[in-house]
Structures are given as C-alpha cells and as structure tokens.
C-alpha cells in the first residue's frame, strides 16, 4: 500500500509540473496577444 501511495504521489508531482509549465506557457501566449 505504501508503494502505491508513493507512486501516486510521484505521479501527481509530475502532473502538477506539466500543468504548471502548460499554464505558464498559455499565460505567456495570452500576454503576447494582449500586448501584441
């Protein structure tokens, strides 16, 4: 069970990292369009 939670925690960290990069890129594009 501990291994499962550890794997899940690592997976969530990866998802959070990808989402953060995606959100930042999206906001950068949006800012570029607005200031454009």
TIVO-2410 file (N, C-alpha, C; in nm, 3 decimals):
# residues 36
REC num residu      c1      c2      c3 atome chaine
REC   1      X   0.084  -0.120   0.000     N      A
REC   1      X   0.000   0.000   0.000    CA      A
REC   1      X   0.088   0.125   0.000     C      A
REC   2      X   0.195   0.124   0.081     N      A
REC   2      X   0.285   0.239   0.089    CA      A
REC   2      X   0.348   0.266  -0.049     C      A
REC   3      X   0.384   0.159  -0.120     N      A
REC   3      X   0.443   0.175  -0.254    CA      A
REC   3      X   0.343   0.240  -0.349     C      A
REC   4      X   0.217   0.200  -0.338     N      A
REC   4      X   0.113   0.256  -0.423    CA      A
REC   4      X   0.097   0.404  -0.399     C      A
REC   5      X   0.093   0.444  -0.271     N      A
REC   5      X   0.078   0.585  -0.238    CA      A
REC   5      X   0.199   0.665  -0.284     C      A
REC   6      X   0.319   0.605  -0.271     N      A
REC   6      X   0.441   0.674  -0.312    CA      A
REC   6      X   0.442   0.697  -0.463     C      A
REC   7      X   0.399   0.594  -0.537     N      A
REC   7      X   0.390   0.605  -0.682    CA      A
REC   7      X   0.288   0.710  -0.721     C      A
REC   8      X   0.173   0.709  -0.654     N      A
REC   8      X   0.067   0.805  -0.682    CA      A
REC   8      X   0.114   0.946  -0.653     C      A
REC   9      X   0.187   0.963  -0.545     N      A
REC   9      X   0.238   1.094  -0.507    CA      A
REC   9      X   0.336   1.146  -0.612     C      A
REC  10      X   0.423   1.059  -0.659     N      A
REC  10      X   0.518   1.096  -0.763    CA      A
REC  10      X   0.446   1.131  -0.893     C      A
REC  11      X   0.341   1.056  -0.924     N      A
REC  11      X   0.263   1.080  -1.045    CA      A
REC  11      X   0.194   1.215  -1.038     C      A
REC  12      X   0.140   1.248  -0.920     N      A
REC  12      X   0.074   1.377  -0.901    CA      A
REC  12      X   0.173   1.491  -0.914     C      A
REC  13      X   0.295   1.471  -0.863     N      A
REC  13      X   0.401   1.573  -0.877    CA      A
REC  13      X   0.430   1.597  -1.025     C      A
REC  14      X   0.437   1.490  -1.104     N      A
REC  14      X   0.464   1.502  -1.247    CA      A
REC  14      X   0.351   1.577  -1.317     C      A
REC  15      X   0.228   1.542  -1.283     N      A
REC  15      X   0.112   1.608  -1.343    CA      A
REC  15      X   0.111   1.756  -1.307     C      A
REC  16      X   0.140   1.785  -1.181     N      A
REC  16      X   0.142   1.924  -1.134    CA      A
REC  16      X   0.249   2.004  -1.209     C      A
REC  17      X   0.366   1.941  -1.230     N      A
REC  17      X   0.476   2.007  -1.300    CA      A
REC  17      X   0.436   2.038  -1.445     C      A
REC  18      X   0.380   1.938  -1.512     N      A
REC  18      X   0.336   1.955  -1.651    CA      A
REC  18      X   0.230   2.064  -1.660     C      A
REC  19      X   0.134   2.062  -1.566     N      A
REC  19      X   0.027   2.161  -1.567    CA      A
REC  19      X   0.082   2.301  -1.545     C      A
REC  20      X   0.180   2.313  -1.455     N      A
REC  20      X   0.241   2.444  -1.426    CA      A
REC  20      X   0.310   2.499  -1.550     C      A
REC  21      X   0.387   2.413  -1.619     N      A
REC  21      X   0.456   2.455  -1.742    CA      A
REC  21      X   0.354   2.494  -1.848     C      A
REC  22      X   0.248   2.413  -1.863     N      A
REC  22      X   0.145   2.438  -1.962    CA      A
REC  22      X   0.073   2.570  -1.933     C      A
REC  23      X   0.038   2.591  -1.806     N      A
REC  23      X  -0.033   2.712  -1.766    CA      A
REC  23      X   0.054   2.835  -1.789     C      A
REC  24      X   0.183   2.825  -1.757     N      A
REC  24      X   0.275   2.936  -1.774    CA      A
REC  24      X   0.289   2.970  -1.923     C      A
REC  25      X   0.305   2.868  -2.006     N      A
REC  25      X   0.317   2.890  -2.150    CA      A
REC  25      X   0.190   2.953  -2.205     C      A
REC  26      X   0.075   2.907  -2.157     N      A
REC  26      X  -0.053   2.960  -2.203    CA      A
REC  26      X  -0.066   3.107  -2.166     C      A
REC  27      X  -0.029   3.141  -2.043     N      A
REC  27      X  -0.039   3.280  -1.997    CA      A
REC  27      X   0.060   3.368  -2.073     C      A
REC  28      X   0.177   3.311  -2.108     N      A
REC  28      X   0.276   3.386  -2.186    CA      A
REC  28      X   0.220   3.418  -2.325     C      A
REC  29      X   0.155   3.320  -2.385     N      A
REC  29      X   0.094   3.340  -2.517    CA      A
REC  29      X  -0.017   3.445  -2.507     C      A
REC  30      X  -0.098   3.434  -2.403     N      A
REC  30      X  -0.207   3.528  -2.382    CA      A
REC  30      X  -0.154   3.669  -2.364     C      A
REC  31      X  -0.048   3.682  -2.285     N      A
REC  31      X   0.014   3.813  -2.262    CA      A
REC  31      X   0.070   3.869  -2.393     C      A
REC  32      X   0.127   3.782  -2.475     N      A
REC  32      X   0.180   3.825  -2.604    CA      A
REC  32      X   0.070   3.876  -2.695     C      A
REC  33      X  -0.045   3.809  -2.693     N      A
REC  33      X  -0.159   3.851  -2.775    CA      A
REC  33      X  -0.212   3.986  -2.726     C      A
REC  34      X  -0.223   4.001  -2.595     N      A
REC  34      X  -0.278   4.124  -2.537    CA      A
REC  34      X  -0.186   4.243  -2.565     C      A
REC  35      X  -0.056   4.223  -2.542     N      A
REC  35      X   0.038   4.334  -2.560    CA      A
REC  35      X   0.073   4.352  -2.707     C      A
REC  36      X   0.051   4.250  -2.789     N      A
REC  36      X   0.082   4.228  -2.922    CA      A
REC  36      X   0.096   4.325  -3.026     C      A
***
